[in-house]
Amino acid sequence: MSSRSLALLAILAASLLWGTAGVVAKVLVRDLGPFTASFYRFLIASVLALPFFLRAQKPRGLWRDLVPLSLLGSANILLFYFGIKTTTANAATLIYAATPLATAIWSKFLIGEQSSKKTILGICIGLVGVVLIILLPIWERDQRLVGDVFGNLLIVCAMLSWTLYSIGTKRFADRRAYSPIVISTVYFWTTTVLSFVFALSSGEKLLTPKVFSTQSLWILIYAGIFITLVTFFLFQWAIQRISVTTASLKNYLEPLVGISLNVALLGERITIGFVWGSLLVIAGVVIATGSQVTNAVKNRFANLRKMRGSMRL
């Protein structure tokens, strides 16, 4: 199997695990608070990643390159946890589904990547869907169903921070040969430290009985290992072998997994307005980036035909 095919499988696995992030985050912020939840989740991931980081080859200028970049990734997490406290997991899931659209926009302005008319059309349609989801609380007036505008805006800012982080890590990985474990570990520790600072400054208590309850411990361990350590390693490994936009196609799968779990486990309901917003976001992503998936599938089948032809010879 080619490295590109393995990278796409890595993205698939990461998507399935990331799809559970909304449910986990919603439970954690309810019991522990946003910054406390973020602190313990990333502390677990940081400690487990440290032995691999120490053995990995590290180019000069590591901290100068990666710490400022990691701050963008940390902003994604902190804004996400703070936002999901007041909005719904479904709204957060759909806003993150627009990541490929934001990637295309940032790539155009930051690295001069040209966008086709089809991509621009998809971006416009998807953005209409995102705006609809953000403003639903104003029209539907039931925060239990659609969250609130402020929480939705925080999730948008989190998604934009994540997009910038993804583009930046792709460029550093290509130019400076940073390994996935090095990039991820610096990000983990940066987020752990920032979460600790914000938890203390906001008055959250890091040592409470709820933190050490059986339910919280198991959820934190799952979040630290599977949603954080495993997924970020898979994502960083994958984007070194495929484009950032292609990697962000994980957002096709995350809404399906995430919304299904949010409805089943959190009891969140789906409104008509949310359905329309979801359809616009997904349609925009498909129009803007669907050709990449089609081309990848065509190339895969072409390679398989070549392999079969060579085996016959």
C-alpha positions as CSV (number, residue, x, y, z in Angstrom):
1,M,0.0,0.0,0.0
2,S,1.4,3.4,-1.0
3,S,2.2,6.1,1.6
4,R,-0.6,8.2,0.2
5,S,-3.1,5.4,0.8
6,L,-1.9,4.9,4.3
7,A,-2.2,8.7,4.9
8,L,-5.8,8.6,3.8
9,L,-6.4,5.7,6.2
10,A,-4.8,7.6,9.0
11,I,-7.1,10.6,8.2
12,L,-10.1,8.2,8.3
13,A,-9.1,6.8,11.7
14,A,-8.5,10.3,13.1
15,S,-11.9,11.4,11.8
16,L,-13.7,8.6,13.6
17,L,-11.9,9.4,16.9
18,W,-12.3,13.2,16.5
19,G,-16.0,12.6,15.9
20,T,-16.3,11.7,19.6
21,A,-14.7,14.9,20.7
22,G,-17.9,16.9,21.0
23,V,-19.6,14.4,23.3
24,V,-16.5,14.1,25.5
25,A,-15.9,17.8,25.7
26,K,-19.6,18.6,26.6
27,V,-19.5,16.1,29.5
28,L,-16.1,17.3,30.7
29,V,-16.9,21.1,30.7
30,R,-20.1,20.4,32.5
31,D,-18.3,18.5,35.3
32,L,-14.9,20.1,35.5
33,G,-14.9,23.5,33.6
34,P,-13.4,24.2,30.2
35,F,-9.8,25.0,31.2
36,T,-9.5,22.2,33.8
37,A,-10.8,19.7,31.2
38,S,-8.3,21.0,28.7
39,F,-5.4,20.9,31.2
40,Y,-5.9,17.2,32.2
41,R,-6.6,16.0,28.7
42,F,-3.4,17.5,27.4
43,L,-1.3,16.7,30.4
44,I,-2.1,13.0,29.9
45,A,-1.1,13.3,26.2
46,S,2.0,15.3,27.0
47,V,3.4,12.9,29.5
48,L,2.7,9.9,27.2
49,A,4.3,11.6,24.2
50,L,7.4,12.8,26.1
51,P,9.5,9.6,25.8
52,F,9.0,9.5,22.0
53,F,9.8,13.2,21.8
54,L,13.1,12.8,23.7
55,R,14.2,10.0,21.3
56,A,13.2,11.8,18.2
57,Q,15.6,13.8,16.0
58,K,15.1,17.5,16.6
59,P,16.5,20.2,14.2
60,R,17.9,23.5,15.6
61,G,15.5,26.3,16.3
62,L,12.8,23.8,17.5
63,W,11.3,26.1,20.2
64,R,11.6,29.2,18.1
65,D,9.7,27.5,15.2
66,L,7.1,25.5,17.0
67,V,6.1,27.3,20.2
68,P,4.6,30.4,18.4
69,L,2.9,28.0,15.9
70,S,1.6,25.8,18.8
71,L,0.0,28.8,20.4
72,L,-2.4,28.8,17.4
73,G,-3.2,25.2,18.1
74,S,-3.7,25.9,21.8
75,A,-6.0,28.8,21.0
76,N,-8.1,26.3,19.0
77,I,-8.5,24.0,22.1
78,L,-9.1,26.7,24.6
79,L,-11.7,28.5,22.5
80,F,-13.4,25.2,21.7
81,Y,-13.7,24.2,25.3
82,F,-14.9,27.6,26.4
83,G,-17.4,27.8,23.5
84,I,-18.9,24.4,23.8
85,K,-19.8,25.2,27.4
86,T,-22.6,27.5,26.0
87,T,-23.3,26.0,22.6
88,T,-24.4,22.6,21.4
89,A,-22.0,19.8,20.4
90,N,-23.9,19.6,17.1
91,A,-23.3,23.3,16.3
92,A,-19.6,22.9,17.1
93,T,-19.4,19.8,14.9
94,L,-20.9,21.5,11.9
95,I,-18.8,24.7,12.3
96,Y,-15.7,22.5,12.3
97,A,-17.0,20.8,9.1
98,A,-16.2,24.1,7.3
99,T,-12.5,23.6,8.0
100,P,-11.7,22.8,4.3
101,L,-13.4,26.1,3.3
102,A,-11.3,28.1,5.8
103,T,-8.2,26.2,4.6
104,A,-8.8,27.2,1.0
105,I,-9.3,30.9,2.1
106,W,-6.2,31.0,4.3
107,S,-4.1,29.2,1.7
108,K,-5.0,31.8,-0.9
109,F,-4.0,34.8,1.2
110,L,-1.0,33.3,3.0
111,I,0.7,31.1,0.4
112,G,-0.9,32.4,-2.8
113,E,-2.7,29.1,-3.6
114,Q,-5.1,29.8,-6.5
115,S,-8.7,28.8,-6.1
116,S,-10.9,27.7,-9.0
117,K,-14.4,29.2,-9.6
118,K,-15.8,25.9,-8.3
119,T,-13.9,26.3,-5.1
120,I,-15.0,29.9,-4.7
121,L,-18.6,28.9,-5.2
122,G,-18.3,26.1,-2.6
123,I,-16.8,28.5,-0.2
124,C,-19.6,31.0,-0.6
125,I,-22.3,28.3,-0.1
126,G,-20.5,26.8,2.9
127,L,-20.1,30.2,4.5
128,V,-23.8,30.9,4.2
129,G,-24.4,27.6,6.1
130,V,-22.0,28.5,8.8
131,V,-23.5,32.0,9.3
132,L,-27.0,30.4,9.5
133,I,-25.8,28.0,12.2
134,I,-24.1,30.8,14.1
135,L,-27.3,33.0,14.1
136,L,-29.8,30.2,14.7
137,P,-30.1,31.1,18.4
138,I,-31.4,34.5,17.5
139,W,-34.2,33.0,15.4
140,E,-35.1,29.8,17.2
141,R,-34.7,31.2,20.7
142,D,-34.0,27.9,22.4
143,Q,-30.4,27.5,23.6
144,R,-30.9,23.9,24.5
145,L,-31.3,23.1,20.8
146,V,-28.9,25.5,19.0
147,G,-26.7,27.0,21.8
148,D,-26.0,30.7,21.8
149,V,-24.4,33.1,19.3
150,F,-21.4,33.9,21.5
151,G,-20.5,30.2,21.9
152,N,-20.9,29.6,18.2
153,L,-18.6,32.6,17.4
154,L,-16.0,31.1,19.8
155,I,-16.2,27.8,18.0
156,V,-15.6,29.7,14.7
157,C,-12.5,31.4,16.1
158,A,-11.3,28.0,17.3
159,M,-11.8,26.5,13.9
160,L,-9.9,29.3,12.2
161,S,-7.0,28.9,14.7
162,W,-6.9,25.2,13.9
163,T,-6.8,25.9,10.2
164,L,-3.9,28.3,10.5
165,Y,-2.1,25.8,12.7
166,S,-2.6,23.0,10.1
167,I,-1.2,25.2,7.3
168,G,1.8,26.2,9.5
169,T,2.7,22.7,10.6
170,K,2.6,21.5,7.0
171,R,5.0,24.1,5.9
172,F,7.4,23.5,8.8
173,A,7.3,19.8,8.3
174,D,8.2,20.2,4.6
175,R,10.9,22.8,5.1
176,R,12.5,21.7,8.4
177,A,11.8,18.0,8.5
178,Y,10.1,18.0,11.9
179,S,8.6,14.6,12.7
180,P,4.9,14.3,13.7
181,I,5.8,13.4,17.3
182,V,8.0,16.4,17.7
183,I,5.3,18.8,16.3
184,S,2.6,17.2,18.3
185,T,4.5,17.0,21.6
186,V,5.4,20.7,21.6
187,Y,1.8,21.5,20.9
188,F,0.6,19.2,23.7
189,W,2.9,20.9,26.3
190,T,2.1,24.4,25.1
191,T,-1.6,23.7,25.5
192,T,-1.1,22.1,28.9
193,V,0.8,25.1,30.2
194,L,-1.7,27.6,28.8
195,S,-4.7,25.6,30.1
196,F,-3.1,25.6,33.6
197,V,-2.6,29.4,33.5
198,F,-6.1,30.0,32.3
199,A,-7.6,27.6,34.8
200,L,-5.9,29.4,37.7
201,S,-6.6,32.9,36.4
202,S,-10.3,32.1,35.9
203,G,-10.7,30.7,39.4
204,E,-11.3,27.1,38.3
205,K,-10.2,24.5,40.8
206,L,-7.8,21.8,39.4
207,L,-8.1,19.5,42.4
208,T,-11.7,18.7,43.1
209,P,-13.5,15.3,43.8
210,K,-15.1,15.5,40.4
211,V,-11.8,15.4,38.7
212,F,-10.9,12.1,40.4
213,S,-14.3,10.5,40.0
214,T,-14.3,7.2,38.1
215,Q,-16.3,8.7,35.2
216,S,-14.1,11.8,34.8
217,L,-10.9,9.8,35.0
218,W,-11.9,7.3,32.3
219,I,-13.2,10.1,30.1
220,L,-10.0,12.1,30.6
221,I,-7.8,9.1,29.8
222,Y,-9.8,8.4,26.6
223,A,-9.6,12.1,25.6
224,G,-5.9,12.3,26.4
225,I,-4.9,9.1,24.6
226,F,-7.4,8.6,21.7
227,I,-8.8,12.0,20.9
228,T,-5.4,13.8,21.5
229,L,-2.3,11.6,21.3
230,V,-3.4,9.1,18.7
231,T,-5.4,11.5,16.5
232,F,-2.8,14.4,16.4
233,F,0.0,11.9,15.6
234,L,-2.1,10.4,12.8
235,F,-3.0,13.8,11.4
236,Q,0.6,15.2,11.5
237,W,1.9,12.0,9.9
238,A,-0.8,12.2,7.2
239,I,-0.3,15.9,6.2
240,Q,3.4,15.2,5.5
241,R,2.2,12.9,2.8
242,I,-0.8,14.6,1.4
243,S,-2.0,18.3,1.1
244,V,-3.5,20.2,4.0
245,T,-6.8,20.6,2.1
246,T,-7.0,16.9,1.3
247,A,-6.2,16.1,5.0
248,S,-9.0,18.5,6.0
249,L,-11.5,16.3,4.1
250,K,-11.7,14.4,7.4
251,N,-14.5,16.8,8.0
252,Y,-16.7,14.8,5.6
253,L,-16.8,12.0,8.2
254,E,-16.7,13.9,11.5
255,P,-20.2,15.4,11.2
256,L,-21.7,12.0,10.5
257,V,-20.0,10.4,13.5
258,G,-20.3,13.5,15.8
259,I,-23.9,14.4,15.2
260,S,-25.0,10.7,15.6
261,L,-23.2,10.5,18.9
262,N,-24.5,13.9,20.1
263,V,-28.1,12.9,19.4
264,A,-27.7,9.4,20.9
265,L,-25.7,10.2,24.0
266,L,-26.4,13.9,24.8
267,G,-30.0,13.9,23.7
268,E,-29.4,16.9,21.4
269,R,-32.2,17.6,19.0
270,I,-31.9,18.7,15.3
271,T,-34.0,21.6,14.2
272,I,-35.1,22.5,10.6
273,G,-32.8,25.5,10.6
274,F,-29.9,23.3,11.7
275,V,-30.6,20.8,8.9
276,W,-30.6,23.6,6.3
277,G,-27.3,25.0,7.7
278,S,-25.8,21.6,7.7
279,L,-26.8,20.9,4.1
280,L,-25.3,24.2,3.0
281,V,-22.0,23.6,4.9
282,I,-21.6,20.0,3.5
283,A,-22.6,21.1,0.0
284,G,-20.1,23.9,0.1
285,V,-17.3,21.5,1.2
286,V,-18.2,18.9,-1.4
287,I,-18.3,21.6,-4.2
288,A,-15.1,23.2,-3.1
289,T,-13.0,20.1,-2.5
290,G,-14.9,17.2,-3.9
291,S,-12.7,17.0,-7.0
292,Q,-9.7,16.1,-4.8
293,V,-11.5,13.1,-3.5
294,T,-12.6,12.1,-7.0
295,N,-9.0,12.4,-8.3
296,A,-7.6,10.5,-5.4
297,V,-10.1,7.6,-6.0
298,K,-9.3,7.7,-9.8
299,N,-5.6,7.6,-9.1
300,R,-6.0,4.7,-6.6
301,F,-8.0,2.6,-9.1
302,A,-5.4,3.5,-11.9
303,N,-2.6,2.3,-9.6
304,L,-4.5,-0.9,-8.9
305,R,-5.0,-1.6,-12.6
306,K,-1.3,-1.1,-13.2
307,M,-0.4,-3.5,-10.4
308,R,-2.7,-6.1,-11.8
309,G,-1.3,-5.6,-15.3
310,S,2.3,-6.1,-14.1
311,M,1.3,-9.2,-12.1
312,R,-0.1,-10.8,-15.3
313,L,3.1,-10.1,-17.1
